[in-house]
């Protein structure tokens, strides 16, 4: 898991921090505020995942020719930057489901 995070780069840690922050805020706020906090976290995580993929593509396209085997470097770089999309999709799914469940819970209590 740590290798997965390292290969994805800075955006991976940003997504993890955003997700933990959103979950923490949602847990400490009133039930009526939880869905909007979790949806905001979902959107932020998706944007950060796109940022990670975009910066990864930029770095790979600028530097793959510097390696002894440029095609292998290109393939490895693309694989590593795809971790951002995978991680963002996973975290956004978790936050999105939490938002749906908390909205449903808040609606039943109202």
N, C-alpha and C positions, 0 to 999 in steps of 0.2 A: 504494500500500500504506500509506503514512504517513497519507493522508487516511482510509482505512478504519479505521486504529487510532485516529485522533483522534475520528472520529465515534462510535466505540464507547465511548470514555471510559476511565476508570481501570481497569475490570475487564479490558479487553483487554491492558493491560500486565501486570496481575497474572497472567493466564492464560499469557502468553508467558514470564514469569519462572518460573512454576511448572513449565511444560513443560521449559524449559532446565535448571532445577534437577534435575528428575526424570531427564532424560537424562544429565546430568553425574554425578549420584550413581550411576545404574545403570552407567555406563561405568567407574566407579572401584571398584565393589564386586565381591565374588565372584559368579560366574555364578549360584549358587543364590539369591542375594538379589535379583537383577535383576528377576524377574517381579513380586515384591511391591512393589518401589519403583515400577515402571512402572504397575502397577494403581492404587496410591495416587495417583500423578500424574494418571492418567485420571479417577479419581473427583473429585479436587480441581478439576480443570479443568472438569468438568461442573457442579459446584457453583458455581464462580466465574462460569461463563457464565450460570447461572440468576440469580445475584446481579446481574450486569450488566443482564440483561433486566428484572429486577424494579425495580432502581433507575432504569433508563431509563423504564419505564412510569410510575413515580411522578413523575419530573421532567416528563415530557411532559404527564401529566394535570394537574399543578399549574400549568403555565406556558403552555400552547398558546393560551390566550385573550388573552395579552398582545401577540400579534403582529397586524399589520394584516389578515392573512388566516389566521384560526385553523385552518381546515380544511387549508390547505397546510402550516402549521406542524405540525399533528397528523400528517399523512402523512409529512412529512420526519422528524419525531421517531421515529415507529414504524419507519421504514426504517433510521434510524441505530441504534436499539437492537437491531434484528434482527442487526446485525453480531456482537453478543456470542454469540448462538446459533450462527451460522455458524462463527465462529472456534472456539468451544468444541467443536463437533462435529468440526471438522477436526483440532484438536489431540488430542482424545480418541481419534479414530480412529487417528492416528499412534501415540500412546502405547499404545493397546490392541493394535495389531498388533505393536508392539515387544515388549510383554509376552508375547503368544502365541509369537512367534518365540524369545524368550529362554527361555521355559519349555520349549519343544520342544528347544532346544539343550542346556539343562541336563539334561533327561531323557535325552537320547542319550548324554551324557557320564557319567551316573551308573551 
